Amino acid sequence: MMRNFFSIYILVAFVTVFSLFSCSNEGADPAPEDQGTMIAHYDIPDTDFQLEIYGQQAYQSGYNVMGLRVVDANKDRVEANITVNPIMYMDGGHSHGCPVDVPAVSLPAGQQAVGVFFIMPSMNGYWELNFTVEGAGVEATFTERITVIDPTDWETKYGSHFLRTTYQEESYFFSYYWMNGKPAADANTWVGIAYKAVRIMHGDHMMMTFEPVKDLEWNTISWMASMDHGAPENPMAMEMEGYAGHYEGKVNFTMTGDWQIANHVLLNGESVLTSEEVPAEGDGIDYFSGDVFYLEF
């Protein structure tokens, strides 16, 4: 039986977001053990400083919540401005960036939050992160080649959290993050992310930039196919003030295990993401197909 989704309406607005992002890390130095999981660290050229990056296990396709900070040779934090510009170089010569913004999370003191929405893993090409660091008498620019994985490749995984669709001949990208960093058997506060690709001419070249998408009605159902049951109380995700393209809601899980997050997303009353329940046949189980996020925890 198909489950009902509920919807309300939000005002329409679009704000262009480019792949370039600048941030500053400020505040008192915390103890190293308070920083969380370091996924990478890079030597800053011609200095004794390092750039440390904290996040969820690895760079992954979809939305990455990361904490950045600069430290000296003694691992003491250095106040600095950090600019991040991701570029994907495709086989065949094409290149593109991805959305970069600020997530609505609290990180350990001394880390600056940045959200990088990799729109594909490192397949048929490679990603580079271009950094500029300014502060403490330093002005450095450097580039690091990275590997962006599909989250389902994790040995310990929170699952796939990236969807791409086409609506009115334009590409839309969807992802999400957990406010507390990971899911639990509880009512979890989550934030859905929505961007669209915009192609513009820059001189003789076509460029792709990204706009956060507003005016969405984003509804979800949490479903555990292996146990053939769902979880109640998944209210519609509401647009967050001051965080364009971010929608805050609740996703409820009644136990640990493998879950689906089925999505039904409308823009101007038309479906952009759609999940449909597939009824069980014989001794089978119900499950959702279509635009679904999968996770295990």
VENLIN-V914797 format. One record per pair of residues at least 6 apart in sequence whose C-alpha atoms are under 8 Angstrom apart, sorted by sequence separation. I is the first residue (numbers start at 1). J is the second residue. D is the distance in Angstrom with one decimal. If there is no record, write none. Layout:
BEGIN
i->[I;I]
j->[J;J]
d->[D;D]
END
This chain:
BEGIN
i->[43;44;71;72;89;107;133;134;151;152;165;166;200;201;223;224;239;240;265;266;279;280;43;44;70;71;88;89;106;132;133;151;152;164;165;199;200;223;239;240;264;265;266;279;280;42;43;56;69;70;87;88;105;132;133;151;152;164;165;199;200;222;223;239;240;264;265;278;279;41;42;55;56;69;70;87;88;132;151;164;179;180;199;200;221;222;238;239;264;265;277;278;41;42;55;56;70;87;103;131;132;150;151;163;164;178;179;198;199;221;222;237;238;263;264;277;278;41;55;86;87;102;103;130;131;162;163;178;179;197;198;237;238;263;264;277;278;40;41;54;55;85;86;102;103;130;131;162;163;178;179;197;198;222;237;262;263;276;277;40;53;54;101;102;130;161;162;177;178;197;198;221;236;237;262;275;276;38;39;40;53;54;100;101;129;130;161;162;176;177;196;197;220;235;236;262;275;276;38;39;53;100;101;128;129;161;176;177;195;196;219;220;234;235;275;38;39;52;53;100;128;129;176;195;196;219;220;234;235;274;275;37;38;39;51;52;99;100;128;129;175;176;195;196;219;233;234;274;275;36;37;39;51;52;98;99;127;128;174;175;194;195;218;219;233;234;273;35;36;37;38;39;51;52;98;99;126;127;174;175;194;217;218;233;37;39;50;51;98;126;127;173;174;194;217;218;232;49;50;98;126;127;173;174;217;231;49;50;172;173;231;49;50;172;173;216;231;48;49;158;172;48;122;158;171;172;214;121;122;170;171;262;121;122;170;262;264;120;121;170;260;263;121;218;222;262;263;118;214;221;222;262;263;213;214;220;222;261;262;212;213;226;260;261;77;91;212;224;225;260;261;90;91;212;224;225;260;90;224;225;259;260;89;90;223;224;258;259;88;89;222;223;258;259;65;88;89;222;223;258;88;89;221;222;223;257;258;67;87;88;221;222;256;257;69;86;87;220;221;256;69;86;87;220;221;25;68;69;86;87;119;220;25;67;68;85;86;219;220;25;67;68;84;85;192;218;219;67;68;84;85;191;218;219;29;66;67;83;84;217;218;29;65;66;83;84;217;218;65;66;82;83;216;217;65;66;82;83;195;216;217;64;65;81;82;194;216;63;64;81;82;193;194;215;216;26;63;64;80;81;193;215;25;26;63;64;80;81;119;192;193;24;25;62;63;80;191;192;24;25;61;62;79;80;191;192;24;25;61;62;78;79;191;192;228;23;24;60;61;62;78;190;191;228;22;23;61;189;190;226;228;22;23;61;189;190;225;22;60;189;190;225;21;22;188;189;225;20;21;187;188;224;20;21;187;188;223;20;187;188;223;19;20;186;187;19;185;186;185;186;184;185;186;185;184;185;36;184;35;34;105;104;105;19;30;19;21;30;18;19;20;21;29;30;18;19;28;29;17;18;27;28;17;26;27;17;26;25;26;25;26;25;59;61;24;59;60;61;23;59;60;61;58;59;60;61;23;47;58;60;46;45;44;45;99;45;44;63;62;63;61;62;61;62;167;166;165;165;99;96;97;98;99;62;63;65;96;97;98;99;62;63;64;184;62;63;183;163;163;63;163;162;161;160;161;159;160;159;160;159;158;159;157;158;104;157;158;103;157;102;19;18;19;17;18;16;17;18;16;17;16;17;15;16;14;15;14;14;13;14;13;12;13;11;12;10;11;10;9;10;9;10;9;8;7;7;7;6;5;5;7;10;15;6;5;2;3;2;1;1]
j->[49;50;77;78;95;113;139;140;157;158;171;172;206;207;229;230;245;246;271;272;285;286;50;51;77;78;95;96;113;139;140;158;159;171;172;206;207;230;246;247;271;272;273;286;287;50;51;64;77;78;95;96;113;140;141;159;160;172;173;207;208;230;231;247;248;272;273;286;287;50;51;64;65;78;79;96;97;141;160;173;188;189;208;209;230;231;247;248;273;274;286;287;51;52;65;66;80;97;113;141;142;160;161;173;174;188;189;208;209;231;232;247;248;273;274;287;288;52;66;97;98;113;114;141;142;173;174;189;190;208;209;248;249;274;275;288;289;52;53;66;67;97;98;114;115;142;143;174;175;190;191;209;210;234;249;274;275;288;289;53;66;67;114;115;143;174;175;190;191;210;211;234;249;250;275;288;289;52;53;54;67;68;114;115;143;144;175;176;190;191;210;211;234;249;250;276;289;290;53;54;68;115;116;143;144;176;191;192;210;211;234;235;249;250;290;54;55;68;69;116;144;145;192;211;212;235;236;250;251;290;291;54;55;56;68;69;116;117;145;146;192;193;212;213;236;250;251;291;292;54;55;57;69;70;116;117;145;146;192;193;212;213;236;237;251;252;291;54;55;56;57;58;70;71;117;118;145;146;193;194;213;236;237;252;57;59;70;71;118;146;147;193;194;214;237;238;252;70;71;119;147;148;194;195;238;252;71;72;194;195;253;72;73;195;196;239;254;72;73;182;196;73;147;183;196;197;239;147;148;196;197;288;148;149;197;289;291;148;149;198;288;291;150;247;251;291;292;148;244;251;252;292;293;244;245;251;253;292;293;244;245;258;292;293;110;124;245;257;258;293;294;124;125;246;258;259;294;125;259;260;294;295;125;126;259;260;294;295;125;126;259;260;295;296;103;126;127;260;261;296;127;128;260;261;262;296;297;107;127;128;261;262;296;297;110;127;128;261;262;297;111;128;129;262;263;68;111;112;129;130;162;263;69;111;112;129;130;263;264;70;112;113;129;130;237;263;264;113;114;130;131;237;264;265;76;113;114;130;131;264;265;77;113;114;131;132;265;266;114;115;131;132;265;266;115;116;132;133;245;266;267;115;116;132;133;245;267;115;116;133;134;245;246;267;268;79;116;117;133;134;246;268;79;80;117;118;134;135;173;246;247;79;80;117;118;135;246;247;80;81;117;118;135;136;247;248;81;82;118;119;135;136;248;249;285;81;82;118;119;120;136;248;249;286;81;82;120;248;249;285;287;82;83;121;249;250;285;83;121;250;251;286;83;84;250;251;287;83;84;250;251;287;84;85;251;252;287;85;252;253;288;85;86;252;253;86;252;253;253;254;253;254;255;255;255;256;108;256;108;108;179;179;180;97;108;98;100;109;98;99;100;101;109;110;99;100;109;110;99;100;109;110;100;109;110;101;110;110;111;111;112;112;146;148;112;147;148;149;112;148;149;150;148;149;150;151;114;138;149;151;140;140;140;141;195;142;142;161;161;162;161;162;162;163;272;272;272;273;209;207;208;209;210;174;175;177;208;209;210;211;175;176;177;297;176;177;297;291;292;193;293;293;293;293;294;293;294;294;295;295;295;296;295;296;243;296;297;243;297;243;209;209;210;209;210;209;210;211;210;211;211;212;211;212;211;212;212;213;213;214;214;214;215;214;215;214;215;215;215;216;216;217;217;217;217;218;219;219;219;220;236;239;244;236;264;276;277;277;277;279]
d->[6.3;5.4;4.2;6.5;4.5;6.8;5.7;6.6;6.8;8.0;5.9;6.0;5.7;6.0;6.0;5.7;7.3;5.8;5.8;5.5;7.1;4.6;4.5;6.7;5.7;5.2;5.4;6.9;7.8;7.3;5.2;7.5;5.3;7.0;5.3;6.5;5.3;4.1;5.9;5.6;7.2;5.5;7.1;4.8;7.7;5.5;6.5;7.6;7.0;5.3;6.8;5.3;7.4;5.7;6.4;5.8;5.7;5.7;6.6;5.5;6.4;5.6;6.5;4.2;6.3;7.7;4.9;5.7;7.0;6.6;5.2;7.3;7.6;7.6;7.0;5.7;5.9;4.4;5.5;4.6;7.9;7.7;4.4;7.6;7.5;5.8;4.9;6.3;5.4;6.6;6.9;5.4;5.5;6.6;6.1;7.8;6.8;4.5;6.6;5.6;6.6;7.4;7.6;5.9;6.3;7.3;5.7;5.5;6.3;7.7;7.9;5.2;5.2;6.3;4.7;5.7;5.7;4.4;4.7;5.6;7.2;6.2;6.2;7.4;5.4;7.4;5.0;6.3;5.6;6.4;5.2;4.8;6.2;5.9;6.0;4.3;6.8;6.2;6.0;5.4;6.5;7.6;6.6;4.8;5.6;6.0;6.1;5.8;6.4;4.5;7.0;5.9;5.6;7.4;3.9;7.9;5.5;5.4;6.4;5.3;6.5;4.9;6.0;5.3;4.4;8.0;4.7;5.8;6.4;4.7;7.0;6.4;6.0;7.1;5.5;6.2;5.5;7.0;5.9;7.1;5.7;6.5;7.2;5.1;5.7;6.6;5.3;7.8;6.9;5.4;5.6;6.6;6.4;6.3;7.6;7.9;5.6;6.4;5.7;5.4;4.8;5.6;6.7;6.6;5.3;6.3;5.3;6.8;6.3;5.4;7.9;7.6;7.6;5.9;4.6;4.2;6.1;5.8;6.8;4.6;5.5;6.4;4.2;5.4;6.5;7.1;6.8;5.4;7.7;6.1;5.1;5.4;6.4;7.3;7.1;5.4;6.2;6.2;4.3;7.2;5.9;5.3;4.4;6.5;4.7;7.8;5.1;5.5;6.3;6.6;5.9;5.9;5.9;6.1;7.3;5.3;6.0;5.7;7.2;5.0;5.9;5.2;5.8;6.4;7.6;6.0;5.8;7.5;7.5;6.9;7.7;5.7;4.6;7.5;6.0;7.4;7.4;5.6;5.4;6.8;5.4;7.4;5.5;6.5;6.9;7.7;5.6;6.6;5.8;7.3;6.6;8.0;4.7;8.0;7.6;7.6;6.6;6.7;5.4;6.3;7.0;7.1;5.7;6.6;7.9;5.9;5.5;6.4;7.2;5.2;5.9;4.4;7.8;5.8;6.0;8.0;6.1;6.0;6.1;7.5;4.3;5.7;5.8;7.8;5.7;6.5;7.5;7.6;5.0;7.1;5.5;6.6;4.8;6.4;6.8;7.9;8.0;7.7;5.1;7.8;7.4;6.1;5.8;7.8;6.6;6.7;6.0;7.7;7.0;7.7;6.6;4.7;7.9;7.3;5.7;7.5;6.9;5.6;6.6;5.7;4.9;7.3;6.4;5.0;7.2;5.5;4.3;7.8;7.7;5.7;6.4;5.9;5.0;8.0;6.2;6.9;4.7;4.2;4.6;7.4;5.9;6.5;5.5;6.6;5.7;6.2;7.5;5.4;7.1;5.4;6.8;5.1;5.8;6.2;6.7;5.7;6.2;5.8;6.4;4.3;4.3;7.9;8.0;4.7;7.5;5.4;6.9;6.9;5.7;6.4;5.7;6.3;7.6;5.6;6.6;7.0;5.3;6.3;5.1;5.8;5.2;5.7;6.5;5.4;6.8;7.3;5.2;6.6;4.5;7.7;7.9;4.7;6.1;5.1;5.2;5.8;6.1;5.9;6.3;7.9;5.2;6.7;6.6;4.9;7.3;7.2;5.2;4.7;7.5;5.7;6.6;7.5;6.1;6.2;6.8;5.8;6.3;7.9;4.9;8.0;4.5;5.8;7.0;5.4;5.4;6.9;5.5;6.7;6.1;6.1;6.8;4.9;6.5;5.0;4.7;7.7;5.6;6.6;6.5;5.6;6.7;5.4;6.8;7.9;4.7;5.2;5.0;6.6;5.1;5.6;6.6;5.7;6.8;6.2;7.6;5.9;5.8;6.0;6.4;5.1;4.9;7.2;5.9;7.8;4.1;7.6;5.4;6.2;7.2;5.7;6.5;7.4;6.1;5.2;6.4;4.3;6.1;4.9;5.8;6.7;7.2;5.2;6.3;6.8;5.2;6.4;4.3;7.9;4.9;6.0;7.9;6.8;4.4;7.8;5.7;5.6;6.0;6.9;5.9;7.3;7.1;5.8;6.3;6.0;6.9;5.2;5.2;7.1;5.5;7.5;7.6;5.6;6.2;5.1;5.8;5.8;6.6;4.2;6.6;4.6;6.8;6.3;5.4;6.5;5.4;6.5;5.3;7.0;5.4;6.1;5.2;7.9;6.0;6.6;5.7;5.9;7.4;4.8;4.1;7.6;7.8;5.7;7.8;5.7;6.3;6.7;7.5;5.3;4.9;6.1;7.1;5.2;7.7;4.8;7.9;5.6;7.9;7.1;5.8;6.6;6.0;7.5;7.7;5.8;7.4;5.5;6.2;6.1;7.8;5.2;6.8;6.8;6.8;6.8;6.5;5.3;6.5;5.9;6.8;7.2;6.2;6.1;7.6;8.0;5.2;8.0;5.5;5.8;7.4;5.7;7.6;5.0;7.8;6.2;6.4;6.7;4.8;6.1;6.8;4.9;4.6;5.6;7.5;6.3;5.7;6.8;7.8;7.7;7.4;5.7;8.0;6.6;7.0;7.8;7.6;7.2;7.3;7.7;6.0;7.6;8.0;4.7;6.7;8.0;6.3;7.8;7.3;7.4;7.8;7.6;7.3;7.5;5.9;7.6;5.7;7.5;6.4;7.3;7.1;8.0;5.6;6.3;7.8;7.3;7.7;7.0;7.0;6.9;7.9;7.7;7.8;7.3;5.4;5.7;7.1;7.5;5.3;5.3;6.3;3.8;5.0;6.0;7.2;5.3;7.5;6.2;6.0;7.6;7.0;7.6;7.2;5.5;7.7;6.9;6.0;7.5;5.4;7.9;6.2;5.2;4.5;7.0;5.7;7.0;6.4;6.3;6.4;6.2;7.6;6.5;5.7;5.7;7.1;7.4;4.6;7.6;5.3;4.8;6.9;6.8;7.5;7.5;6.5;6.2;5.7;7.5;7.1;6.8;6.2;7.5;7.1;7.8;7.6;7.2;7.2;7.1;7.6;5.8;7.1;6.6]
END
